[in-house]
Amino acid sequence: MRRKLNALRKPQFRQSWSKYALYNMSRAPQPRIPAQKTFFQQKWVAKAEVRHYHGEHLTNRQWQNIFRHTMKASVPMQNSQLALNNGGEMAMGRGSGLQGDEGYGRVRTVPYMSQLFWPMERRLDMAVHRAMFASSARQARQFVVHGFVKVNGKKMVHPGYMLNPGDMFSVDQDQALFATGQPKRSIKNAEGATETDAAAEGEVKAQGEGEGDKGKAEAKEGKEEAVEEAEAKSEGEEAEASSSESKQASTEGETEEEIKRREAKEKLKALKEDPNNLLDVTKPYATPWRPRDFMAPFAFIPRYLEVNHNTCHAVYLRHPVAKPGLAEAPSPYPEEILQMAFNWYLRRR
Amino acid sequence: MPPRPPPMATSIAKRTFSTTTTLQKGPDSARGAMFAWLSGPGAVFKQPTGEPQYITSYDRSTWERKDKARNPDAFVQPYPFNRFFKSQPVLSDAFRDEIYNRVKRQGHSVRQVSAALSVSIERVAAVVRLKQVEKEHLAKGGKLSTFLTTALNQMLPVVDLPASATGRGGGGGGAGGGGAFENIQELPIHSLAGRQVFVPTSESREFTRADAGKEFGLPPADVMVPHPDLVTLAKERFESVPLHERIARQEERDRLEKSWREAEKVRADERKRQKKVLEVGRWKWCLKEAETGKVGFRYGFPLPDRKKGHVKIPTHVS
């Protein structure tokens, strides 16, 4: 496994919520296939590109073993169409309907090639990441290996376990909250937290990089309490500032978006009042829990999962499918790249 | 081995071990540019704003928010270069509670709830399972991370319970106000249907869906969809069958399905009574007639479960 996941010199897509991944995604150029190269080279380039994101921590062989050249798809059917016609009109004339394909208007294509990595999404570690229980695929893998993940109520320590439709998996609540929450501040930052807070933000403090090594954050209890106090203090100040802001804003004329933002801010502040969200120094994350920074641009839950974040349980409903104009398997790459990579994995080079 | 001497406390021990030069730390460096972006245009992504904030909803050069009316697709697309992957809404907590109540308290079938709320059958079943787990978790004295759900609802697209559902609107099919949550009549493409076939028929013959299905060895699409009842209902509506008649027929169909289910249960119980199925702890033994020497463990035949090269990851968890 490579040591450094996110490099700034060459921006690449990574399956992680770190701010480095976000910055790289914000400026990465559109992946293109060089037209002047040979077909073999084009396939190689595409394959190398997609492997930066999909199963980056797996060996090529591990992925090739689960690769399937068949893609799952589904067709949206309309009750009224099924009731009105028996399908005979589609075979009229010379076999393709009286008007041919024009009779259906603009038909959206089914992006089969964007589904290339659907078997990857079946893997337990990937599903844990997609259900937003882990901040990166690597962290999800670590959760599985460390025994924090259960499948159908039984501990499953194989990240390569392929979920079957109907499987229910769960992650230890503390671990999921650790992955999605703010990290505990270090002792150094806490001592002058109120003043140095803003400065620390811009400083070279790659907290996103250190995912998974929460064990290191352990410290003596007395000091921890000091940290929590400092945190609570800074939080309180922020809350006051924001409430005065919101009072000012509510008096002025606001756009709909501004109102939404203000409400969101208030809701986030109100997280502290949640009776379940208590100050607890024994937790591996900062308490009271708050969402980690730069998480929103990565937030989505694919439709093949049904997730309950109250208990950190999720159900793998079915395999990801392609539909007209929609591919359910998440991927940052355009269809052309995935198609070339597909051709590489077909092994007819 | 003798114990190691403690490290000497000299001035060398105090020096910083960072190999980063001052040039690399500056604002013109790659890192400096990153933090400038994160505190500048990227600051909008730092905390949730009550609606999805994807990179695609901002212009990549000016970092101004795009016009939502003109390109609505940009606001549901998490990855800038994959226009086929979209962030689809999730069910709100109130919606999930309603599904659970209808199935568990009001005793509706999963299929009925699916048709009434326009949520797929598997999802309704999963929501009920997850809610059940939640109740058991609470009963055991566990705590719910409701704050996590609240925070995620500030960054995910969320669909709330349709207004028609709250007012006990019994009438069939689909959410009233904000459109259906998902299309419940999604027909999965069967692997048998991936074949290309050339069937010569006479021009005068009407070649229907049922005929096409027969060619592929599949039932027609009207039967294969998750809710064939809804198709029948739509057919009856187009045939202008009066409403009370339609309701009566649907009730009859529901009754038939229920009786079929009960008969199935009776059959299973019968098998169990005859000791053909033994349930011992987590195991369920299905006993069948077998001839000696044809099945089971064979003496002298090696079991490959410890052999190199065999995949030992389980394929299912019961």
Interface residues (C-beta under 8 A of the other chain):
Chain A: L8 R9 F13 K19 Y20 L22 Y23 M25 S26 R27 Q30 P31 T70 K72 A73 S74 V75 P76 M77 Q78 N79 S80 L82 A83 L84 N86 G87 G88 A91 G93 R94 P111 S114 M132 V151 N152 K154 M156 H158 G160 Y161 M162 N164 P165 G166 D167 M168 S170 Q173 A176 L177 T180 E201 G202 V204 K260 R261 E263 A264 K265 K267 L268 A270 L271 D274 N276 N277 P288 W289 R290 P291 D293 F294 M295 A296 P297 F298 A299 F300 I301 P302 R303 E306 V307 N308 H309 N310 T311 C312 H313 A314 V315 L317 R318 V321 K323 G325 L326 A327 E328 A329 P330 S331 P332 Y333 P334 E335
Chain B: T20 K25 A30 R31 A33 M34 F35 W37 L38 S39 G42 F45 K46 Q47 P48 T49 G50 E51 P52 Q53 Y54 I55 R60 P78 Y79 P80 F81 N82 R83 F84 F85 K86 S87 Q88 V90 L91 D93 R96 S120 E122 R123 A126 V127 R129 L130 K131 V133 E134 H137 G142 K143 L144 S145 T146 F147 L148 T149 T150 A151 L152 Q154 M155 L156 G173 E182 N183 Q185 E186 L187 P188 I189 S191 G194 T201 E203 E206 F207 T208 R209 A210 A212 P220 A221 D222 V225 L230 V231 L233 A234 K235 R237 F238 I313 P314 T315 H316 V317 S318
